[in-house]
Structures are given as C-alpha cells and as structure tokens.
Amino acid sequence: MYKTVIFDVDGTLLDTERVVLHALQVALGNAGLDYELDDLRFALGITGTKALAQIGVENQESVMEDWFAMEAKLTEDVEIFDGIVEVLEKLDGIGVVTSKNADEMETGFYPFNLAKHFDAIVCASDTENHKPHPDPLLRCMAMLGADPATTLYVGDATYDMECAHAAGANFALALWGAKTKDGFERANHVLETPSDVLKYVRR
C-alpha cells in the first residue's frame, strides 16, 4: 500500500493527446515541416523544447509559440478523464509532476479546477532537469514530505515510468491514457480505470 500518489497531467488527468499532437502538427506545418500525427507521438510526456530538439527544428522559439498558441485555442476540446475527480476527492497529500511549463499550466491545467485537490504541483519551469530525469518527482516528493518507497507515480508515458524508477518510486500505468501496455513491462501496476488507484493507497 502507498502513502503518497503523484499524477502526471497529459494523458493521465486530462485527455489532451489529440489536442497536443494536432497543435504540434499545425505548428510544424506552418514552419514547412509535414508530419503525420502518429509520427509525433514521441512528443507526449516530454517538454516541448525537448520534442522540437528531437525533430531538429531550427527556429524552435517561433514554432514553440505557434504550438502553444494553437493548443490554447483548442483547450475547449480537452476533457478531464471520466472518474478522475471522484478519485482525487478521496485522496489526501497528493501531487502533480508534469512536463507542461508554467505558461502551459495557466491555459492547459488550472482552468479545469483540479489544482485544489493537490498539495504539491511541479511543472517543467520548476526544475532544470525534466522527465525522464528524476528531479521533478524528487522535488514533488520533498514538497509532500513523501518517502519514495511508499510513493506511486501514475502516468501514461515511458518517460513517466523511467522518472519514477530513477527517483526510487513505483510506477502505475494509466491505461486509459496510454491505451497500450507495450513498452511498459517494467510498470509496477497497470490501472484499467482511475478508480483502480484506490486499490493501492492507504487511506
């Protein structure tokens, strides 16, 4: 049983996959770079800067601004996953670790009124190193006074899993967001629905 649960945002709390990838596709297209959505899935779970660097975008700042602006326009298409709010209401001392930066949080997280459930929120602007590096999760655990040995990080990307293990915590795959178990053989738990989290938490 775990004492502390920390959640990723995109693909875990919020169903953002289509919006994030479509906005990125449009931003790249505006820069003369054509990509299929499936070819951009690698960008889920890491910072936008790192994603654009992997693509090899030269004018990263302008593409990032375009990407961010397009995402903001599509925020109304983002939804909270079914069952998330009910789970959060039953948990105490929980946190968030996300690859969104502070500006993205203002338009892509806080408007959904989920922040009130969390005692610690760590975004990409809060640490020098980002997922899969353990620093964001270590920072969140420190803020919560949590022991890594009794902490569960819930996410939908391999970067989340690598971050959790590097920080000494366990990882639970949010299958409702990931939609596949492929590549997650080292996940400590596979959660079919958000309510499955409650099976592993000491309350």
BELRA-V876584 format. One record per backbone hydrogen bond with DSSP energy under -1.0 kcal/mol. CO is the residue of the C=O (numbers start at 1). NH is the residue of the N-H. E is the energy in kcal/mol with one decimal. If there is no record, write none. Layout:
# BELRA-V876584
CO:NH:E / CO:NH:E
This chain:
# BELRA-V876584
2:202:-3.0 / 4:152:-2.5 / 5:95:-1.7 / 6:154:-3.0 / 7:97:-2.4 / 9:12:-2.0 / 9:13:-2.3 / 9:14:-2.3 / 13:81:-2.0 / 14:11:-2.9 / 14:16:-1.5 / 16:20:-3.0 / 17:21:-2.4 / 18:22:-2.4 / 19:23:-2.5 / 20:24:-2.1 / 21:25:-2.6 / 22:26:-2.4 / 23:27:-2.4 / 24:28:-2.6 / 25:29:-2.3 / 26:30:-2.3 / 28:33:-3.0 / 29:32:-1.7 / 37:40:-1.9 / 40:43:-2.1 / 41:44:-2.0 / 43:46:-1.2 / 47:51:-2.2 / 48:52:-2.6 / 49:53:-1.8 / 50:54:-2.0 / 51:55:-1.7 / 52:56:-1.5 / 52:57:-2.3 / 58:60:-1.6 / 59:63:-2.0 / 60:64:-2.9 / 61:65:-2.1 / 62:66:-2.1 / 63:67:-2.8 / 64:68:-2.9 / 65:69:-2.5 / 66:70:-2.3 / 67:71:-2.4 / 68:72:-2.3 / 69:73:-1.6 / 70:74:-1.2 / 74:77:-2.5 / 75:78:-2.0 / 79:15:-3.4 / 81:84:-1.8 / 83:87:-1.5 / 84:88:-2.6 / 85:89:-2.1 / 87:90:-1.4 / 88:91:-1.2 / 94:119:-2.7 / 95:7:-2.7 / 96:122:-2.7 / 100:124:-3.0 / 101:105:-2.1 / 102:106:-1.5 / 103:107:-1.1 / 104:108:-3.1 / 105:109:-1.5 / 105:110:-2.5 / 109:112:-1.9 / 110:113:-1.9 / 114:117:-2.2 / 115:118:-1.9 / 120:96:-2.0 / 122:98:-2.3 / 123:126:-2.0 / 130:133:-2.5 / 134:138:-2.7 / 135:139:-2.6 / 136:140:-2.0 / 137:141:-2.6 / 138:142:-2.2 / 139:143:-2.2 / 140:144:-1.8 / 141:146:-3.0 / 147:150:-1.9 / 148:151:-1.6 / 150:3:-1.8 / 150:4:-2.1 / 151:170:-2.2 / 152:6:-2.7 / 153:172:-2.6 / 154:8:-2.3 / 155:174:-3.2 / 157:161:-1.6 / 158:162:-2.7 / 159:163:-2.1 / 160:164:-2.5 / 161:165:-2.4 / 162:166:-2.2 / 163:167:-1.5 / 164:169:-2.6 / 165:168:-1.1 / 170:153:-2.8 / 171:188:-1.5 / 171:189:-1.5 / 172:155:-2.0 / 173:175:-1.5 / 173:191:-2.7 / 174:177:-1.7 / 174:178:-2.5 / 175:179:-2.3 / 181:184:-2.3 / 184:187:-2.0 / 189:173:-2.8 / 191:175:-1.9 / 193:196:-1.7 / 194:197:-1.9 / 195:198:-1.1 / 196:199:-1.3 / 197:200:-1.8 / 200:2:-3.2
